[in-house]
Amino acid sequence: MTADTPRTIGIPYGHGSLELALREGDRVIEGEISAVAPSAPAEELVRRALESPLGTPRLSELARDAHSVVIVTSDHTRAMPSAITLPLLLEEVRRGNPDAEITILVATGLHRATTPDEQRAMFGSKIVENERIVVHDAFDESAHVDLGTLPSGACFFVDRLVTTCDLLVTEGFIEPHFFAGFSGGRKSILPGVCSERTVKENHSYRAIASDRARSAVLDGNPIHLDMVEAARRVNVAFILNVALNGSKEIIGAWAGDVERAHEEGVRFVSGLTQRPVETADIVITGNGGYPLDQNLYQSPKAASTAAEYAGEDGVIILCCRCEDGMGSENFERLMQLGSPEEIDAHLSAIPAHETIPEQWCAQIYSRILRRHRLILVSDGLDPKLVSRLNMTPARTLDEALALARDSKGADASVIVIPDGVNVVPAGPVEETRRTTGQQEPQHPLALKVADADNVATVFADGTTAGTVVCVRDRAGNESLVTALGDIPYGHKIAIADIAAGQTIVKYGESIGVASREIAVGDYVHVHNLDSMRGRGDLEQGSPARPRPEREEDDDAR
C-alpha cells in the first residue's frame, strides 16, 4: 500500500530498526499484514483454531489412542511464537491422552543445530526442562528412512521419528516464501526434517529456475508439489499454523488437515501481502529484523521482493544486520566464485543429485545481481567480504543512500519497503513469463516420475470428466490424456490401459493390482485398485500409522 509519506520510517534491523528520513515524493509500500492488530489475545486465537479444526477431529481425539506423539516445530531462524503455541498443543494432546509419550522435533532443515539457549528463548524454560526435545540432523544418514521418490524425481529420506510415531503433528507460521510460494504447512516436513540429500534435490538449480518457483505461487510450483507429497507420505495428522503481523503478534490461526488448514491461512496472508508493482530508481528494504536478518543466507526473501520494484538497472539497498554472519559456508564460498554470470553458469551445471547445500541462495542472488546493483547495509559482515559477494558495502543507511544517489542521480525516485518479507508483488510471475516467452500451462498438470509408471499424479483442482490433462515425465516430455471422471487434487490418473489383475506402478514401485479393467484417463483409487502391501511408501518393516479421518479420503498408495 502506498501510504501518505511520513517524515521518518523505521526499517526492521536486528532487534531494532534503522530510521530513514523520507523526501517529498518517496513512496512507502507495506503489506497490510504488518499493521494488522490482533482481534483477540494470542492464546484465544490459537485455542479457537484447536477447538474447531478444519477437516480433522480435534487433536485431543486423535491423541486418544496414540502411544507416541511427535510435534514438529520450527528452529531458531523462524519467528514462530512457540512459547505460546507449543504449550497449547501439549495441553490438547494430554487432554486426550495424559500418558502419551511426546517428542518435540525441531525442524532445522540444513541449518545449524538450535542451541539450548535458543530453545529456551523459543519455547520457554518450562518446556525445555520438562519435555523431550530432539533437534533434527539432516547430515546423519542413520537417522533417516528411505520413503521412495517424490513427484519431481527427488529422493525422499526423512527423519525416522516421524515415520515411527503413532501421531504426527506440526506447527509453523505462514508468510510468503521466495521460491516455495508460502511457508508453513507441508514445509515442516520438507525441508524441515528431511535428509541433506532430499533437501538438496528439492532445491536443485532446475527447481529454483522454474518460473513457478516464486513468491505466493503454489499452483504448478515443483518445490511445493514435492513438499505436499512428502507431508502426505508421512501421514501428518494435524497441523497448527499461524500468521504474524509486523510486531510478530499472532493475528490468525488455523488447525486441522495439513492441506486444508494451510490453504485457509494462505488465503488470509495472501490478501494482506500482495501489492501492485510500481518501479523506482532506488528501492530500500529490510528482511524483517531478527531472526530473519540474523544472517545473509535468509535475506534473498526481501531482496527478491525489492528486485520486482526496482526499475531497469535500479539500485537495491538491503538492510540486513547479519549478526550471525553469512549463515552458511557453502553460500559464502559460492557467492565468491566470480561475477553473477559466472556464478549462475557454475550452478546451472550441477546435477540435481549433486546440489550443494545453500546453492539456491547463491542462485537467487546471482539472478538479482545480474540486473541490479545491491548495496548491503550491515554491521555484521566485513566490508571486504561484502565486496567479494558482488555487493556494495555500507555501514549506515545514510551512506547507502548517498552511494545510490551518486549512481542514479540526486533526484532519483525512491520506494521504501520496510519489511520485504511481507510484501508480494502482484503479477511477478506473469511478468516473468512475458520476458522469458513461457506460457501459462493450458491444461491441468499430472506428473509421471518413473518410466515404468502406468499412473500419474494430478496436481490441479477441478479435474472433471472430459478435462484434458497434461502428463509430464521427469525429462520434461509431455502428453495429453482426457480424464474419464472426476479426479481430486493429488490423486491418480491412468496413463495406460490396465487389465484386471495387472500391476499398478507409481514412482517406479508396485502399489497394487487392478481389481477390474482400467482405461486410459480413468481415476485410479480404492474402487479399482487392490493394495498388495498397505502403506508401501514406509520403510519395510516399519509400522504404518493409521491415517487420520478426513472430510475427503487421501489418495491410496
VEXDREN-2710 file (C-alpha; in Angstrom, 1 decimal):
% VEXDREN-2710
k/r/px/py/pz
1/MET/0.0/0.0/0.0
2/THR/1.3/3.4/-0.9
3/ALA/1.0/5.5/2.3
4/ASP/0.9/9.2/2.9
5/THR/4.6/10.0/3.2
6/PRO/5.6/10.3/6.9
7/ARG/8.7/12.3/7.9
8/THR/10.6/9.2/9.0
9/ILE/10.1/5.5/8.8
10/GLY/11.8/2.5/10.5
11/ILE/13.4/-0.4/8.6
12/PRO/13.5/-3.5/10.8
13/TYR/17.1/-4.3/11.6
14/GLY/18.3/-6.9/14.1
15/HIS/16.4/-6.4/17.3
16/GLY/15.6/-2.8/16.5
17/SER/15.2/-0.6/13.4
18/LEU/17.1/1.9/11.2
19/GLU/15.3/5.3/10.9
20/LEU/15.0/6.7/7.4
21/ALA/14.1/10.4/6.7
22/LEU/11.9/10.5/3.7
23/ARG/11.9/13.1/1.0
24/GLU/8.9/14.6/-0.8
25/GLY/7.8/12.1/-3.4
26/ASP/9.4/9.0/-1.8
27/ARG/6.9/6.1/-1.8
28/VAL/6.3/3.6/1.0
29/ILE/4.9/0.2/0.2
30/GLU/3.9/-2.1/3.0
31/GLY/1.8/-5.2/3.2
32/GLU/-1.3/-4.6/5.3
33/ILE/-0.3/-7.6/7.4
34/SER/2.4/-5.6/9.1
35/ALA/-0.1/-3.2/10.7
36/VAL/-3.0/-5.6/11.4
37/ALA/-3.9/-5.6/15.1
38/PRO/-4.8/-9.0/16.8
39/SER/-8.6/-9.4/17.0
40/ALA/-8.1/-11.3/20.3
41/PRO/-5.3/-12.4/22.6
42/ALA/-2.9/-14.9/21.0
43/GLU/-3.9/-17.8/23.3
44/GLU/-7.5/-17.3/22.4
45/LEU/-6.9/-17.2/18.7
46/VAL/-4.9/-20.5/18.9
47/ARG/-7.5/-22.1/21.2
48/ARG/-10.3/-21.3/18.8
49/ALA/-8.4/-22.9/15.9
50/LEU/-7.6/-26.1/18.0
51/GLU/-11.2/-26.4/19.1
52/SER/-12.6/-26.1/15.6
53/PRO/-10.1/-27.8/13.3
54/LEU/-10.5/-27.9/9.5
55/GLY/-11.0/-31.4/8.0
56/THR/-10.0/-33.5/11.1
57/PRO/-11.3/-34.3/14.5
58/ARG/-9.8/-32.3/17.4
59/LEU/-6.2/-33.1/18.3
60/SER/-7.3/-34.5/21.7
61/GLU/-9.5/-37.1/19.9
62/LEU/-6.7/-38.0/17.5
63/ALA/-4.3/-38.5/20.5
64/ARG/-6.7/-40.7/22.4
65/ASP/-5.2/-44.0/21.2
66/ALA/-1.7/-42.7/20.3
67/HIS/1.1/-44.0/22.5
68/SER/3.8/-42.0/20.8
69/VAL/3.3/-38.4/19.5
70/VAL/5.8/-36.3/17.6
71/ILE/5.3/-32.5/17.3
72/VAL/7.5/-30.9/14.7
73/THR/8.3/-27.2/15.4
74/SER/10.4/-24.5/13.8
75/ASP/14.0/-23.7/14.6
76/HIS/15.9/-20.6/15.7
77/THR/15.8/-19.0/12.2
78/ARG/12.0/-18.6/12.3
79/ALA/9.8/-16.2/14.2
80/MET/7.3/-18.9/15.2
81/PRO/5.8/-18.0/18.6
82/SER/6.2/-21.5/20.0
83/ALA/6.3/-20.2/23.6
84/ILE/2.6/-19.6/23.0
85/THR/1.6/-22.4/20.6
86/LEU/3.5/-25.4/22.0
87/PRO/2.0/-25.3/25.5
88/LEU/-1.5/-25.3/23.9
89/LEU/-0.6/-28.2/21.6
90/LEU/0.8/-30.2/24.5
91/GLU/-2.3/-29.4/26.6
92/GLU/-4.5/-30.6/23.8
93/VAL/-2.6/-33.8/23.3
94/ARG/-2.7/-34.6/27.0
95/ARG/-6.3/-33.8/27.3
96/GLY/-7.0/-36.7/25.0
97/ASN/-4.2/-39.0/26.3
98/PRO/-2.4/-37.9/29.6
99/ASP/0.1/-40.8/29.2
100/ALA/1.2/-40.1/25.6
101/GLU/4.9/-40.1/25.1
102/ILE/5.6/-36.8/23.3
103/THR/8.7/-35.8/21.4
104/ILE/9.2/-32.2/20.2
105/LEU/11.3/-32.4/17.0
106/VAL/13.0/-29.2/15.9
107/ALA/12.9/-28.8/12.1
108/THR/16.3/-27.4/11.2
109/GLY/16.4/-28.3/7.5
110/LEU/20.0/-27.8/6.7
111/HIS/20.5/-25.1/9.3
112/ARG/22.9/-25.5/12.2
113/ALA/21.6/-27.1/15.3
114/THR/19.4/-25.0/17.6
115/THR/21.3/-24.4/20.9
116/PRO/19.8/-25.0/24.4
117/ASP/19.8/-21.2/25.0
118/GLU/17.9/-20.6/21.7
119/GLN/15.4/-23.4/22.7
120/ARG/14.8/-21.6/26.0
121/ALA/14.2/-18.3/24.2
122/MET/11.9/-20.0/21.7
123/PHE/9.9/-22.4/23.9
124/GLY/10.4/-21.2/27.4
125/SER/12.3/-22.9/30.2
126/LYS/9.4/-25.0/31.4
127/ILE/9.2/-26.9/28.1
128/VAL/13.0/-27.2/27.8
129/GLU/13.3/-28.6/31.3
130/ASN/10.3/-31.0/31.2
131/GLU/9.7/-32.2/27.6
132/ARG/11.8/-34.5/25.4
133/ILE/13.3/-32.3/22.6
134/VAL/15.2/-33.7/19.6
135/VAL/17.0/-31.4/17.2
136/HIS/16.8/-32.8/13.6
137/ASP/20.2/-33.5/12.0
138/ALA/19.9/-33.6/8.2
139/PHE/23.5/-34.8/7.9
140/ASP/23.1/-38.0/10.0
141/GLU/22.2/-40.6/7.4
142/SER/21.4/-43.3/10.0
143/ALA/18.6/-41.1/11.4
144/HIS/16.6/-41.2/8.2
145/VAL/14.2/-43.6/6.4
146/ASP/14.0/-44.0/2.7
147/LEU/10.4/-43.4/1.5
148/GLY/11.0/-43.6/-2.2
149/THR/10.7/-40.9/-4.8
150/LEU/8.9/-37.5/-4.9
151/PRO/7.0/-36.2/-7.9
152/SER/10.0/-34.3/-9.2
153/GLY/12.1/-37.4/-9.1
154/ALA/13.9/-36.3/-5.9
155/CYS/14.7/-38.9/-3.4
156/PHE/12.8/-38.9/-0.1
157/PHE/14.7/-39.5/3.1
158/VAL/13.0/-38.3/6.2
159/ASP/13.7/-38.3/9.9
160/ARG/12.9/-41.8/11.3
161/LEU/11.0/-40.2/14.2
162/VAL/8.2/-39.0/12.0
163/THR/7.7/-42.5/10.5
164/THR/7.5/-44.5/13.7
165/CYS/5.2/-42.4/15.9
166/ASP/1.5/-43.1/16.3
167/LEU/0.5/-39.4/15.8
168/LEU/2.4/-36.8/13.8
169/VAL/1.6/-33.1/14.4
170/THR/3.4/-30.0/13.0
171/GLU/3.3/-26.3/13.7
172/GLY/4.5/-23.3/11.8
173/PHE/3.7/-19.9/10.5
174/ILE/2.6/-18.7/7.1
175/GLU/4.4/-16.0/5.2
176/PRO/5.3/-15.5/1.5
177/HIS/8.3/-17.6/0.6
178/PHE/10.5/-16.6/-2.3
179/PHE/10.6/-20.0/-4.1
180/ALA/8.2/-22.3/-2.2
181/GLY/5.3/-19.9/-2.6
182/PHE/4.4/-19.7/1.1
183/SER/6.0/-21.1/4.3
184/GLY/4.0/-23.2/6.8
185/GLY/2.0/-26.4/6.3
186/ARG/3.9/-29.0/4.4
187/LYS/7.2/-27.2/4.8
188/SER/7.7/-28.5/8.3
189/ILE/8.4/-31.9/6.8
190/LEU/10.3/-30.9/3.6
191/PRO/12.8/-29.3/4.1
192/GLY/12.3/-29.3/7.9
193/VAL/13.0/-32.9/8.9
194/CYS/14.4/-34.4/5.7
195/SER/17.9/-35.5/4.9
196/GLU/20.6/-33.3/3.3
197/ARG/20.2/-35.2/0.0
198/THR/16.5/-34.8/-0.2
199/VAL/16.6/-31.1/0.6
200/LYS/19.4/-30.6/-2.0
201/GLU/17.4/-32.3/-4.7
202/ASN/14.2/-30.4/-3.8
203/HIS/16.2/-27.2/-4.0
204/SER/18.1/-28.0/-7.2
205/TYR/19.0/-25.4/-9.8
206/ARG/16.3/-26.6/-12.2
207/ALA/13.6/-26.4/-9.5
208/ILE/14.6/-22.9/-8.4
209/ALA/14.8/-21.8/-12.0
210/SER/11.2/-22.7/-12.7
211/ASP/9.0/-19.7/-13.4
212/ARG/6.5/-21.2/-10.9
213/ALA/9.0/-21.3/-8.1
214/ARG/8.2/-17.8/-7.0
215/SER/6.7/-16.0/-4.0
216/ALA/3.0/-16.6/-3.5
217/VAL/2.8/-19.1/-6.3
218/LEU/1.6/-22.6/-5.3
219/ASP/-0.1/-23.9/-8.5
220/GLY/2.4/-25.8/-10.5
221/ASN/5.3/-24.9/-8.2
222/PRO/7.6/-28.0/-8.4
223/ILE/9.1/-27.3/-5.0
224/HIS/5.6/-27.0/-3.3
225/LEU/4.4/-30.2/-5.1
226/ASP/7.2/-32.2/-3.6
227/MET/6.6/-30.7/-0.2
228/VAL/2.9/-31.6/-0.3
229/GLU/3.6/-35.2/-1.3
230/ALA/6.2/-35.5/1.5
231/ALA/3.7/-34.4/4.1
232/ARG/1.1/-36.8/2.8
233/ARG/3.6/-39.7/2.6
234/VAL/4.5/-39.5/6.3
235/ASN/0.8/-39.0/7.4
236/VAL/0.9/-35.6/9.0
237/ALA/-2.3/-36.0/11.0
238/PHE/-2.8/-32.4/12.3
239/ILE/-1.2/-29.0/11.9
240/LEU/-1.3/-25.7/13.6
241/ASN/-0.3/-22.7/11.5
242/VAL/-0.4/-19.0/12.5
243/ALA/0.0/-15.6/10.8
244/LEU/2.0/-12.8/12.3
245/ASN/1.9/-9.0/12.0
246/GLY/5.0/-6.8/11.8
247/SER/5.3/-6.9/15.6
248/LYS/5.4/-10.7/15.4
249/GLU/2.0/-10.9/17.1
250/ILE/-0.4/-13.7/16.2
251/ILE/-3.3/-12.3/14.1
252/GLY/-4.7/-15.6/12.7
253/ALA/-4.6/-19.3/13.4
254/TRP/-5.7/-22.4/11.5
255/ALA/-5.6/-26.0/12.6
256/GLY/-6.5/-29.4/11.3
257/ASP/-5.7/-31.1/8.0
258/VAL/-2.3/-30.3/6.6
259/GLU/-3.6/-29.0/3.3
260/ARG/-6.9/-27.5/4.2
261/ALA/-5.7/-25.6/7.2
262/HIS/-2.7/-24.3/5.2
263/GLU/-4.8/-23.2/2.3
264/GLU/-7.1/-21.2/4.6
265/GLY/-4.1/-19.5/6.1
266/VAL/-2.6/-18.8/2.7
267/ARG/-5.8/-17.1/1.6
268/PHE/-5.6/-14.8/4.6
269/VAL/-2.0/-14.0/4.3
270/SER/-2.1/-13.5/0.5
271/GLY/-4.9/-10.9/0.8
272/LEU/-2.8/-8.9/3.2
273/THR/0.6/-9.1/1.5
274/GLN/0.0/-8.7/-2.3
275/ARG/0.6/-5.2/-3.6
276/PRO/0.7/-3.8/-7.2
277/VAL/4.1/-3.4/-8.7
278/GLU/5.5/0.1/-9.0
279/THR/9.0/0.9/-10.0
280/ALA/11.7/3.3/-8.8
281/ASP/15.4/4.1/-9.4
282/ILE/16.2/3.1/-5.8
283/VAL/14.4/0.5/-3.6
284/ILE/15.2/0.3/0.1
285/THR/14.1/-2.8/2.1
286/GLY/14.8/-4.9/5.2
287/ASN/14.4/-8.6/5.8
288/GLY/12.0/-8.3/8.7
289/GLY/14.6/-7.9/11.5
290/TYR/15.7/-10.7/13.9
291/PRO/15.6/-13.6/13.5
292/LEU/15.1/-13.3/9.7
293/ASP/18.1/-11.0/9.3
294/GLN/20.5/-12.7/11.6
295/ASN/22.5/-13.9/8.5
296/LEU/22.7/-13.1/4.8
297/TYR/21.5/-16.6/3.9
298/GLN/18.0/-15.7/4.9
299/SER/18.0/-12.4/3.1
300/PRO/17.0/-13.3/-0.5
301/LYS/13.4/-13.1/0.6
302/ALA/13.5/-9.3/0.8
303/ALA/16.0/-8.9/-1.9
304/SER/13.7/-10.8/-4.3
305/THR/10.8/-8.5/-3.5
306/ALA/12.9/-5.4/-3.9
307/ALA/14.1/-6.6/-7.3
308/GLU/10.5/-6.6/-8.6
309/TYR/10.1/-3.0/-7.7
310/ALA/13.5/-1.7/-8.9
311/GLY/13.3/-0.3/-12.4
312/GLU/15.6/-1.3/-15.2
313/ASP/19.1/-1.2/-13.6
314/GLY/17.5/0.0/-10.4
315/VAL/19.6/0.1/-7.2
316/ILE/18.6/-2.1/-4.2
317/ILE/19.5/-1.1/-0.7
318/LEU/19.1/-4.1/1.6
319/CYS/19.3/-3.6/5.4
320/CYS/20.3/-6.9/7.0
321/ARG/22.3/-6.9/10.2
322/CYS/23.8/-10.4/9.8
323/GLU/24.9/-10.7/13.4
324/ASP/25.4/-14.5/12.7
325/GLY/27.5/-13.7/9.6
326/MET/26.8/-15.3/6.2
327/GLY/24.9/-18.2/7.8
328/SER/26.5/-20.9/5.6
329/GLU/30.0/-21.8/4.5
330/ASN/28.8/-23.1/1.1
331/PHE/26.7/-20.0/0.5
332/GLU/29.8/-17.8/1.3
333/ARG/32.0/-19.8/-1.0
334/LEU/29.6/-19.9/-3.9
335/MET/29.0/-16.2/-3.7
336/GLN/32.7/-15.5/-4.3
337/LEU/33.2/-17.7/-7.4
338/GLY/33.2/-14.7/-9.7
339/SER/30.7/-12.4/-11.4
340/PRO/27.0/-13.1/-11.1
341/GLU/27.0/-14.5/-14.6
342/GLU/29.9/-16.9/-13.7
343/ILE/28.2/-18.0/-10.5
344/ASP/25.0/-18.8/-12.4
345/ALA/26.9/-20.7/-15.1
346/HIS/28.6/-22.8/-12.4
347/LEU/25.4/-23.6/-10.6
348/SER/23.5/-24.4/-13.7
349/ALA/25.9/-27.2/-14.5
350/ILE/25.4/-29.0/-11.2
351/PRO/23.1/-32.1/-11.5
352/ALA/20.2/-32.2/-9.1
353/HIS/21.6/-35.1/-7.1
354/GLU/24.9/-33.2/-6.6
355/THR/23.2/-30.0/-5.5
356/ILE/25.4/-28.1/-3.0
357/PRO/23.7/-27.1/0.2
358/GLU/22.6/-23.5/0.1
359/GLN/23.4/-23.1/-3.6
360/TRP/19.8/-22.0/-4.1
361/CYS/20.5/-18.7/-2.2
362/ALA/23.5/-18.1/-4.4
363/GLN/21.3/-18.8/-7.4
364/ILE/18.7/-16.3/-6.3
365/TYR/21.3/-13.7/-5.7
366/SER/23.1/-14.2/-9.0
367/ARG/19.7/-13.7/-10.7
368/ILE/19.2/-10.4/-8.8
369/LEU/22.8/-9.1/-9.2
370/ARG/22.8/-9.7/-12.9
371/ARG/20.1/-6.9/-13.1
372/HIS/20.7/-4.7/-10.2
373/ARG/23.4/-3.1/-8.1
374/LEU/22.8/-4.1/-4.5
375/ILE/24.1/-2.0/-1.5
376/LEU/24.2/-4.0/1.7
377/VAL/23.7/-2.2/5.0
378/SER/25.2/-4.5/7.6
379/ASP/27.4/-4.2/10.7
380/GLY/27.8/-7.9/10.9
381/LEU/29.9/-8.6/7.8
382/ASP/33.3/-7.4/6.8
383/PRO/33.0/-4.8/4.0
384/LYS/35.8/-6.6/2.1
385/LEU/33.8/-9.8/2.1
386/VAL/30.6/-7.9/1.0
387/SER/32.6/-6.5/-2.0
388/ARG/33.7/-10.1/-2.9
389/LEU/30.0/-11.0/-3.0
390/ASN/29.4/-8.6/-5.9
391/MET/27.6/-6.2/-3.5
392/THR/28.5/-2.7/-2.3
393/PRO/29.1/-2.4/1.5
394/ALA/27.6/0.4/3.6
395/ARG/27.7/0.7/7.4
396/THR/24.7/3.1/7.6
397/LEU/21.6/3.7/5.7
398/ASP/22.6/7.3/5.0
399/GLU/25.9/6.1/3.5
400/ALA/23.9/3.6/1.3
401/LEU/21.6/6.3/0.1
402/ALA/24.4/8.6/-0.8
403/LEU/26.1/5.8/-2.8
404/ALA/22.8/5.1/-4.6
405/ARG/22.2/8.7/-5.4
406/ASP/25.7/9.1/-6.7
407/SER/24.8/6.3/-9.1
408/LYS/21.2/7.2/-10.0
409/GLY/21.2/11.0/-9.5
410/ALA/20.2/13.3/-6.7
411/ASP/16.6/13.4/-7.9
412/ALA/16.3/9.6/-8.3
413/SER/12.9/8.1/-7.4
414/VAL/12.7/6.1/-4.2
415/ILE/10.5/3.3/-3.0
416/VAL/10.8/2.1/0.6
417/ILE/9.5/-1.4/1.5
418/PRO/10.3/-1.6/5.3
419/ASP/9.6/-5.4/5.5
420/GLY/10.3/-7.0/2.2
421/VAL/9.4/-10.4/3.6
422/ASN/5.7/-9.4/4.0
423/VAL/5.1/-7.8/0.6
424/VAL/4.3/-9.9/-2.5
425/PRO/4.5/-8.1/-5.8
426/ALA/1.2/-8.7/-7.7
427/GLY/2.0/-10.2/-11.0
428/PRO/5.7/-11.0/-10.9
429/VAL/5.1/-14.5/-12.4
430/GLU/3.2/-13.1/-15.3
431/GLU/6.0/-10.6/-15.9
432/THR/8.5/-13.5/-15.8
433/ARG/6.5/-15.3/-18.5
434/ARG/6.4/-12.3/-20.7
435/THR/10.2/-11.8/-20.5
436/THR/11.1/-15.5/-20.9
437/GLY/8.5/-16.4/-23.5
438/GLN/7.0/-19.1/-21.3
439/GLN/3.3/-19.6/-21.5
440/GLU/0.7/-20.4/-18.8
441/PRO/0.0/-24.2/-18.9
442/GLN/-3.2/-24.7/-20.8
443/HIS/-4.1/-28.0/-19.1
444/PRO/-4.1/-29.4/-15.6
445/LEU/-0.7/-31.0/-14.8
446/ALA/-0.1/-34.6/-13.9
447/LEU/3.4/-35.9/-13.1
448/LYS/4.9/-39.2/-14.1
449/VAL/8.0/-40.0/-12.1
450/ALA/9.3/-43.3/-13.5
451/ASP/9.3/-44.7/-17.0
452/ALA/7.5/-47.8/-15.8
453/ASP/4.6/-45.9/-14.2
454/ASN/1.2/-46.5/-15.6
455/VAL/-0.5/-43.9/-13.5
456/ALA/0.4/-40.2/-12.9
457/THR/-0.4/-37.9/-10.0
458/VAL/-2.8/-34.9/-10.8
459/PHE/-1.7/-31.6/-9.3
460/ALA/-4.6/-29.4/-10.1
461/ASP/-8.1/-28.8/-8.7
462/GLY/-11.2/-29.1/-10.8
463/THR/-10.3/-32.1/-13.0
464/THR/-13.6/-33.5/-14.2
465/ALA/-14.8/-35.9/-16.9
466/GLY/-13.7/-34.5/-20.2
467/THR/-10.8/-32.4/-18.8
468/VAL/-7.6/-32.7/-20.9
469/VAL/-4.7/-33.4/-18.5
470/CYS/-1.0/-32.7/-19.4
471/VAL/1.1/-35.6/-18.3
472/ARG/4.8/-34.6/-17.8
473/ASP/7.6/-37.0/-17.1
474/ARG/11.0/-36.4/-15.4
475/ALA/12.6/-35.4/-18.7
476/GLY/10.0/-32.8/-19.4
477/ASN/8.3/-34.7/-22.1
478/GLU/4.5/-34.1/-22.2
479/SER/1.5/-35.9/-23.5
480/LEU/-2.3/-35.3/-23.2
481/VAL/-4.8/-37.6/-21.6
482/THR/-8.5/-37.0/-21.3
483/ALA/-10.0/-37.6/-17.8
484/LEU/-12.9/-40.1/-17.9
485/GLY/-14.2/-39.0/-14.5
486/ASP/-13.6/-36.6/-11.6
487/ILE/-10.1/-36.8/-10.2
488/PRO/-9.2/-34.9/-6.9
489/TYR/-6.0/-32.9/-6.5
490/GLY/-3.1/-35.3/-5.6
491/HIS/-4.9/-38.4/-6.9
492/LYS/-4.0/-40.8/-9.7
493/ILE/-5.0/-40.9/-13.4
494/ALA/-4.3/-43.9/-15.6
495/ILE/-1.9/-43.1/-18.4
496/ALA/-2.1/-46.6/-20.0
497/ASP/-4.8/-49.2/-20.3
498/ILE/-4.5/-51.6/-17.3
499/ALA/-6.0/-55.1/-17.4
500/ALA/-7.8/-56.6/-14.4
501/GLY/-5.1/-58.3/-12.3
502/GLN/-2.3/-56.2/-13.8
503/THR/0.2/-54.5/-11.5
504/ILE/-0.3/-50.7/-11.0
505/VAL/3.0/-48.9/-10.9
506/LYS/3.6/-45.4/-9.3
507/TYR/7.0/-43.8/-8.7
508/GLY/8.5/-47.0/-10.2
509/GLU/7.0/-49.2/-7.5
510/SER/4.1/-51.6/-7.5
511/ILE/1.3/-50.2/-5.3
512/GLY/-1.2/-52.9/-6.0
513/VAL/-3.2/-54.6/-8.8
514/ALA/-6.2/-53.5/-10.8
515/SER/-9.4/-55.1/-9.4
516/ARG/-11.0/-54.5/-12.8
517/GLU/-10.2/-53.2/-16.2
518/ILE/-8.9/-49.6/-16.2
519/ALA/-8.8/-47.4/-19.3
520/VAL/-6.5/-44.5/-20.1
521/GLY/-7.9/-41.5/-18.3
522/ASP/-9.7/-43.4/-15.5
523/TYR/-9.5/-42.3/-11.9
524/VAL/-7.4/-44.9/-10.1
525/HIS/-8.3/-45.3/-6.5
526/VAL/-9.6/-47.9/-4.0
527/HIS/-12.7/-48.7/-6.2
528/ASN/-10.4/-50.2/-8.8
529/LEU/-7.1/-50.8/-7.0
530/ASP/-6.4/-53.7/-4.6
531/SER/-3.4/-52.8/-2.5
532/MET/-0.9/-55.6/-2.1
533/ARG/1.0/-54.2/0.9
534/GLY/-0.8/-51.3/2.6
535/ARG/1.4/-48.3/3.0
536/GLY/4.2/-49.3/0.8
537/ASP/5.9/-46.0/1.0
538/LEU/7.0/-46.6/4.5
539/GLU/10.3/-48.4/5.2
540/GLN/9.9/-52.1/5.0
541/GLY/9.3/-53.4/8.5
542/SER/8.3/-50.1/9.9
543/PRO/4.8/-50.0/11.4
544/ALA/2.3/-47.9/9.5
545/ARG/0.3/-45.3/11.3
546/PRO/-3.5/-45.2/10.7
547/ARG/-4.4/-42.2/8.6
548/PRO/-6.5/-39.6/10.3
549/GLU/-10.1/-39.2/9.4
550/ARG/-10.6/-36.5/6.7
551/GLU/-13.6/-35.0/5.0
552/GLU/-12.1/-36.4/1.8
553/ASP/-10.1/-39.6/1.5
554/ASP/-6.5/-39.2/0.7
555/ASP/-5.1/-40.9/-2.4
556/ALA/-4.4/-44.5/-1.7
557/ARG/-0.9/-45.7/-2.5
END
